[in-house]
């Protein structure tokens, strides 16, 4: 299994948790602006960025499929040219 856990990012966002995180961090940034709290605003912006990044990552993993992800990881670990080998399909 190459140390890859399918549930790592994919299952974390099964209920749109990263999308919810973006929503709540955006609310936090609005509150920080209203309070004039620059430090809180900066933190909220970083967390918004992280949540967006993880949302995109989760969607990419879902789109590529588990088998394709496993093949990429197997290739990465062995550095063999299995993509041009018809028997590797």
C-alpha contacts under 8 A as a table, 3 or more apart, distances in Angstrom:
res1	aa1	res2	aa2	distance
1	X	4	X	6.09
1	X	5	X	7.95
1	X	70	X	7.41
2	X	70	X	7.80
2	X	73	X	6.83
2	X	74	X	6.86
2	X	77	X	7.87
4	X	70	X	7.92
5	X	8	X	5.46
6	X	9	X	7.21
6	X	10	X	6.46
6	X	11	X	7.50
6	X	66	X	7.26
7	X	10	X	5.31
7	X	11	X	4.59
7	X	12	X	6.82
8	X	11	X	6.36
8	X	12	X	6.50
9	X	12	X	5.18
9	X	13	X	6.63
9	X	54	X	7.40
9	X	57	X	7.49
9	X	58	X	5.46
10	X	13	X	5.71
10	X	14	X	6.57
10	X	58	X	5.11
10	X	59	X	7.64
10	X	61	X	6.81
10	X	62	X	6.66
11	X	14	X	4.97
12	X	15	X	7.72
12	X	17	X	6.89
13	X	16	X	4.83
13	X	17	X	4.97
13	X	18	X	5.95
13	X	55	X	7.34
13	X	58	X	6.90
14	X	17	X	7.14
16	X	19	X	5.16
16	X	20	X	6.21
17	X	20	X	4.96
17	X	21	X	6.05
18	X	21	X	4.81
18	X	22	X	6.22
18	X	51	X	5.28
18	X	52	X	7.05
18	X	54	X	6.71
18	X	55	X	5.52
19	X	22	X	5.10
19	X	23	X	6.37
19	X	51	X	7.15
19	X	52	X	7.45
19	X	55	X	6.73
20	X	23	X	5.02
20	X	24	X	6.25
21	X	24	X	5.18
21	X	25	X	6.01
21	X	48	X	7.45
21	X	51	X	6.19
22	X	25	X	5.19
22	X	26	X	6.02
22	X	47	X	7.76
22	X	48	X	5.22
22	X	51	X	5.67
22	X	52	X	6.66
23	X	26	X	5.18
23	X	27	X	6.36
24	X	27	X	4.97
24	X	28	X	6.22
25	X	28	X	4.79
25	X	29	X	6.17
25	X	44	X	5.51
25	X	45	X	7.51
25	X	47	X	6.60
25	X	48	X	5.67
26	X	29	X	5.02
26	X	30	X	6.32
26	X	44	X	7.08
26	X	45	X	7.81
26	X	48	X	6.75
27	X	30	X	5.09
27	X	31	X	6.30
28	X	31	X	5.06
28	X	32	X	6.10
28	X	40	X	7.99
28	X	41	X	7.55
28	X	44	X	6.21
29	X	32	X	4.93
29	X	33	X	6.15
29	X	40	X	7.29
29	X	41	X	5.11
29	X	44	X	5.39
29	X	45	X	6.88
30	X	33	X	5.12
30	X	34	X	6.24
31	X	34	X	5.05
31	X	35	X	6.12
32	X	35	X	5.04
32	X	36	X	5.85
32	X	37	X	5.02
32	X	38	X	6.91
32	X	40	X	5.69
32	X	41	X	5.14
33	X	36	X	4.92
33	X	37	X	6.34
33	X	38	X	7.42
33	X	41	X	6.60
34	X	37	X	7.84
37	X	40	X	5.48
37	X	41	X	6.24
38	X	41	X	4.97
38	X	42	X	6.16
39	X	42	X	5.18
39	X	43	X	6.33
40	X	43	X	5.12
40	X	44	X	6.10
41	X	44	X	5.09
41	X	45	X	6.16
42	X	45	X	5.14
42	X	46	X	6.34
43	X	46	X	5.19
43	X	47	X	6.27
44	X	47	X	5.11
44	X	48	X	6.05
45	X	48	X	5.04
45	X	49	X	6.24
46	X	49	X	5.13
46	X	50	X	6.28
47	X	50	X	4.97
47	X	51	X	6.06
48	X	51	X	5.18
48	X	52	X	6.16
49	X	52	X	5.14
49	X	53	X	6.09
50	X	53	X	5.00
50	X	54	X	6.16
51	X	54	X	5.17
51	X	55	X	6.10
52	X	55	X	5.05
52	X	56	X	6.26
53	X	56	X	5.23
53	X	57	X	6.14
54	X	57	X	4.89
54	X	58	X	5.93
55	X	58	X	5.20
55	X	59	X	6.27
56	X	59	X	5.15
56	X	60	X	6.18
57	X	60	X	5.12
57	X	61	X	6.23
58	X	61	X	5.22
58	X	62	X	6.26
59	X	62	X	5.10
59	X	63	X	6.05
60	X	63	X	5.02
60	X	64	X	6.18
61	X	64	X	5.40
61	X	65	X	6.35
61	X	66	X	7.56
61	X	69	X	7.38
62	X	65	X	5.42
62	X	66	X	7.51
64	X	68	X	6.07
64	X	69	X	6.59
65	X	68	X	5.60
65	X	69	X	6.30
66	X	69	X	5.16
66	X	70	X	6.13
67	X	70	X	5.05
67	X	71	X	6.26
68	X	71	X	5.04
68	X	72	X	6.29
69	X	72	X	5.17
69	X	73	X	6.23
70	X	73	X	5.12
70	X	74	X	6.02
71	X	74	X	5.01
71	X	75	X	6.08
72	X	75	X	5.11
72	X	76	X	6.06
73	X	76	X	4.93
73	X	77	X	6.15
74	X	77	X	5.21
74	X	78	X	6.20
75	X	78	X	5.16
75	X	79	X	5.10
75	X	80	X	5.77
75	X	81	X	7.21
75	X	82	X	6.84
76	X	79	X	5.27
76	X	80	X	7.99
81	X	84	X	6.20
81	X	85	X	7.12
82	X	85	X	4.99
82	X	88	X	6.04
83	X	86	X	7.59
83	X	88	X	7.25
85	X	88	X	5.60
85	X	89	X	7.71
86	X	89	X	5.85
